[in-house]
Amino acid sequence: MKKGESFKGTFVSVSDDAISVERKRQNVAVPRNDVARVALRLPKGRKSTLIGLAIGAGAGAGIGVGAGEWLANESGGDFANLKPAIAVGFCAIGALVGAIIGSVVGNRGSEVYRAK
């Protein structure tokens, strides 16, 4: 709102004079002259969180396989049996980091209108 207050609701419709939203099970028409901006909130970013988790897990697994191979070669084969554990560990860390980043990115709102 132009007066600095925030108004949250579910979008219903828009006209030349007002923006209608549903708030507490009631339709409320907000005069368009009072609106400073309208932003769309995405539902909790679940899709972004899962995409981030998948990308992070894949990247972590790739890094883990490389790190396991490097460790096995540098140790002369002493740690060759740890390669799967290293890959799984890096995969888990990557999945966690990816999920956190995806959640943060997914919870941003998209501005759809700003008053001139």
C-alpha positions in Angstrom: 0.0 0.0 0.0 1.2 3.5 -0.6 0.7 4.4 3.0 3.4 1.8 3.9 1.2 -0.9 5.3 1.1 -4.4 3.9 -2.0 -6.3 2.7 -1.9 -10.0 2.0 -4.6 -12.1 0.4 -5.4 -14.4 -2.5 -5.8 -12.7 -5.9 -9.3 -12.7 -7.2 -9.5 -10.2 -10.0 -8.4 -6.8 -11.3 -10.2 -3.9 -12.9 -9.4 -0.3 -13.8 -10.5 0.9 -10.4 -9.5 -1.9 -7.9 -7.7 -5.1 -7.2 -9.8 -7.7 -5.6 -8.4 -10.2 -3.2 -9.8 -12.8 -0.8 -8.8 -12.2 2.8 -10.1 -14.2 5.7 -12.8 -15.7 3.4 -14.1 -12.3 2.3 -13.6 -10.6 -1.0 -12.0 -7.2 -0.5 -11.6 -4.6 -3.3 -8.5 -2.4 -2.8 -8.7 0.9 -4.7 -5.9 0.9 -7.3 -4.8 4.4 -6.3 -3.9 3.0 -2.9 -1.7 0.1 -4.3 2.0 0.7 -4.4 3.0 -2.7 -5.6 1.7 -6.3 -6.0 4.0 -9.3 -5.5 3.3 -12.9 -6.1 4.4 -15.4 -3.5 5.2 -18.9 -4.6 4.0 -21.8 -2.4 6.9 -22.5 -0.1 9.3 -23.1 -2.9 9.0 -26.9 -2.6 9.8 -27.5 -6.3 12.8 -25.2 -6.1 14.0 -27.1 -2.9 13.7 -30.5 -4.7 15.5 -29.2 -7.8 18.3 -27.7 -5.6 18.5 -31.0 -3.7 18.8 -33.0 -6.9 21.4 -30.7 -8.5 23.4 -30.6 -5.2 23.3 -34.4 -4.8 24.5 -34.9 -8.4 27.3 -32.4 -8.0 28.3 -33.8 -4.6 28.4 -37.3 -5.9 30.6 -36.3 -8.8 33.0 -34.5 -6.5 32.9 -37.4 -4.1 33.8 -39.9 -6.8 36.7 -37.7 -7.9 37.9 -37.2 -4.3 37.6 -41.0 -3.6 39.7 -41.8 -6.7 42.3 -39.2 -5.8 42.5 -40.4 -2.2 42.9 -44.1 -3.4 45.6 -43.1 -5.8 47.5 -40.9 -3.4 47.4 -43.6 -0.6 48.7 -46.3 -2.9 45.4 -48.1 -2.7 45.2 -48.2 1.1 41.9 -46.3 1.0 40.4 -47.8 -2.1 37.7 -49.4 0.0 36.5 -46.0 1.2 35.6 -44.7 -2.3 31.9 -45.5 -2.0 31.7 -43.9 1.5 33.4 -40.7 0.3 31.1 -40.5 -2.7 28.0 -40.9 -0.5 29.3 -38.4 2.0 29.9 -35.8 -0.6 26.5 -36.6 -2.2 24.8 -36.0 1.2 26.6 -32.7 1.8 25.8 -31.5 -1.8 22.1 -32.5 -1.4 21.9 -30.5 1.8 23.6 -27.4 0.4 21.5 -27.6 -2.8 18.2 -28.0 -0.8 19.1 -24.9 1.3 19.9 -22.8 -1.8 16.8 -24.0 -3.6 14.6 -23.2 -0.6 16.0 -19.7 -0.4 15.6 -19.1 -4.1 12.1 -20.6 -4.2 10.7 -18.4 -1.4 11.4 -15.2 -3.2 8.3 -13.3 -4.5 7.9 -12.0 -8.0 6.8 -8.4 -8.4 3.9 -8.2 -10.9 2.9 -4.5 -10.5 4.5 -1.3 -9.2 2.7 2.1 -9.2 4.3 4.8 -11.2 
